[in-house]
Amino acid sequence: MPQEITHIRVSDENAQSTERIVQVRLRNSEEPTTEKVVHDIRNENDSYFYTTSSSTKAEVEAVPSSTGRYYIRTKKNETTKDNLLMLPKF
């Protein structure tokens, strides 16, 4: 069952990249680490999304950084910005 991300925790309050997301809060109040979310996505155990300001679902994917460490971001859609960083922080 797809899991909705409602909040994010970042390692740097001035984060400009989703590579800085270290934890998420889900609609069901669970708070998995980014590593757990990446693991679930890569192993097809679960899928994640968030609801945009226009009430559409944006799917989340796990991608490798230039250093090889995986992070989460939204799959490409009609916007050029990754709005995961616009979610409330906790």
N, C-alpha and C positions, 0 to 999 in steps of 0.2 A: 504494500500500500504506500503510495507516495507520501512523503513527509513534508509539511509546510514549515519553512524557516520564517520566523517572525522577528528575531533579533540577532545581533551579532556581537561578538567580543573581539576586539582587535588588540594587537600587541603594542600599537603606537596610536595614540589618539588623533594624530594628524595623518593617518594612513590614507594614501592615495591609490592603493592597489589592494585587490582582494587577497593577494599573497599574505597580507598582514592579519587576516581573519584567523583566530585561533580556536574559536568556539562559537556555536550557534545555539539559539533557543528555538525549540519547535512549538507548534501550536498546542501540543499535548503537554507542554511544560518541561519536557526532557531537555537536557543541555549537553549534547555530545560534543566532543572535541572535533576540530577540523579533520584530524587524523582518522577518527571513526567515520565521519561522513565520507571522506575520500575512500576509505576501505570499503564501505557499503556500496558506493557508486561503482568503483572499479571491479568489485566482485559480484556486481548485480544483485546484491542482497536487498537493496532498497533504492529508491529514487527520491530526489529532493527538488523542491521548487519554492518560489516565493510569489506572493501576489503583488503585482505592480500597482502603482497609483491609479492606473486605468482599469483595475480589476481583472487583468489578464494574468495567466500563470506564466512565469518565466522559469524554465527548467535550469537546474544547476548541474554542472559537469565538473569532473576532476581532471586537471591538466598539469603537466610537469612544468616547473619553472626552468630557468636557464641553468640552475644548479642541479636539476633532476628531482627536487623535492616537489611533491604534488600539493596543489592548493585547489580551492573551489572558486568558480566563477559562473556566471550565467551563460547558457548557450547563446550563440549569436541570434539576434532577433532584429527588429526594426530600429532599435536604438544603438548608438555607438558607445554609450556609457554602460558600465556594469553597475546596475543599481543596487546590488547587494550592499554596497557601502552606504546607501541611503537609508537602510533599515535602522530602527532604533538600536542603540547600544545598551548593553547590560553589564 
